[in-house]
Amino acid sequence: MRITLVAALLLGATPALADTIEAPATIRAVTLFPRGAQVVRDVTLKLPEGQHEVLVPGLPEGTDISTLRVMGEGVQIGAVSLIDGRTPALTNTDSAQIKDARARLDQATEALANGQDQVATIRAKAQAAQDQIDFLKGAGTQVSDPAQLQAMAQMVGDQILAISERAIAAQADARRAESALKPLQEAVKQAQAALDALQNPAQNHDVLRAMVQGSGTLTITSYAGNAGWQPSYDLRLDGANNTLDMERFVSVHQATGEDWSNVDLTLSTARPGGQSAPAPVYPRLARIGPPMVAKPLSKNLARADSGMAAPAPMMAEAALSDTAALQMQGETVTYHYPTAVDLRDGVDDLRLKLDAKKIPVNVLAEAVPLSDPQAYRVAEGTNDTGEILLPGPANLFADGAMVGQTQLPMVAAGDKLRLGFGAIEGIRLSRTMPDTTEGDRGLISKSNERREVVQIDVKNLTNRDWPMRVIDRVPYSEQDDLKISYKFSEQPSANNYDDKRGVLAWRFDLPAGQEKQIRTETTLSWPTDQILR
């Protein structure tokens, strides 16, 4: 009995639970990541005293409650849950939106009824005229005197003609009035559809349920995965001033299941769904053992194995090798768009202009005669914008003319930037091997030797001087028994260029109309019981 009394006292001290209230939310702001979006909604509440169950419909289907955050200003928030199935029945009065929709339906229905009444009135006039005609046609049957019958016939004929004209005019008015009903009927149809949509919302949306007390604003923050933005660039190279003018744009898309209308848009370079910590390094155990002897395969297995694309050891080596993944470098950068944005679900790809930057660069002609008969215009510099440059497609312009398109890689703030701006057809290259010999140096030496000579010719047929970089390669060795020596007509400016062994680079200026020749001589020697592979 005491327990019951205490429970009753506690219940008496608890605010009474009022009816369930539906309160639609308005999307106020969106923070868009390269993949995903954070959506902020506001719900304005004016609640009676006590605790209430508030239903907020319209959240995208599949909203993750773990990413959902609900905050209140002027209200106290209790338990929060997501409903993705049947919504609880509402026992409170209709919302303001439903009341407005019902009022619009009543107005449209009343207007249609008035129009139908007018049509019925016109139809009644036409029917009355027809009834008069029928009466007059039967009136002459009771007259036997021929003179009276003739006079009666003349009178009836005149009256039928006049009444027929009124009937035809009434029917024409009725047809016009019925045509005028079509807009009214469409208005009723649309008003009914709008009311049905509010009273029976689509089932492919989630509903937020929260226990709320007080009056104020609910702020709902959720994460949507099917959205994102990607930068794109217009890169304009000014070779005379050695500058790169960069215009940045963003392409915005979303297929979250709802339209974004008049939202405050912020673009962020953060990647909430990406890797947030370094990958672990696992111990590597080295072991030795006797060499494995390959067992001969049966004929059937040998035939089956011959169709394999790659042996298992090669696949295992690939799995153990390092892999590169796209990761953020530097601090997160955000861009706030100055005007409100509309972006419909799944149908709009919005392109917005972001900003413009100017980057100082060095411009040179880079030549790889091993693969290309001409040089290419290359700009090299440093990303001094103070911001990370995200990967994206870029249109390339050189001295005012469009020369191509490329995919700009991710470039961290302060990192090196290198871009190609198309071929320079006036710088021609040739790479020949005029002297290559291989064979015994003598019967007693017990060694083999190969001598390779490579000749590179570079011609500047343009009307301007060009700073040049010529890149070529020579063989290198990791075996003590394979000896390699080199001779150069001009020493390379860089050995192991771009951290690649055996790759050489020469830097020089080539005036207009001039040409340059580079010769390399490589000698390889190895024991006679070995072969060069």
Secondary structure, DSSP 8 states (H G I E B T S, - for coil): -HHHHHHHHHHHHS--B---EE---EEEEEEE-SS-EEEEEEEEE---SSEEEEEEEEEETT--GGG-EEEEEEEEEEEEEEE-S------S---HHHHHHHHHHHHHHHHHHHHHHHHHHHHHHHHHHHHHHHHHHHHGGG---HHHHHHHHHHHHHHHHHHHHHHHHHHHHHHHHHHHHHHHHHHHHHHHHHHHHHHS--SSEEEEEEEEEEEEEEEEEEEESSEEEEEEEEEEEETTTTEEEEEEEEEEEE-SSS-EEEEEEEEE---TTS--S---------------------HHHHHHHTT-SS-HHHHHHHHHS--------SS--EEE-SS-EEE-TTT-EEEEEEEEEEEEEEEEEEE-TTT-SEEEEEEEEE--SSS-B--EEEEEEETTEEEEEEEE--B-TT-EEEEEEEEEEEEEEEEEEEEEEEEES-TTT-EEEEEEEEEEEEEE-SSS-EEEEEEEE------TTSEEEEEESS--SEESGGG-TTEEEEEEEE-TT-EEEEEEEEEEEEETTS---
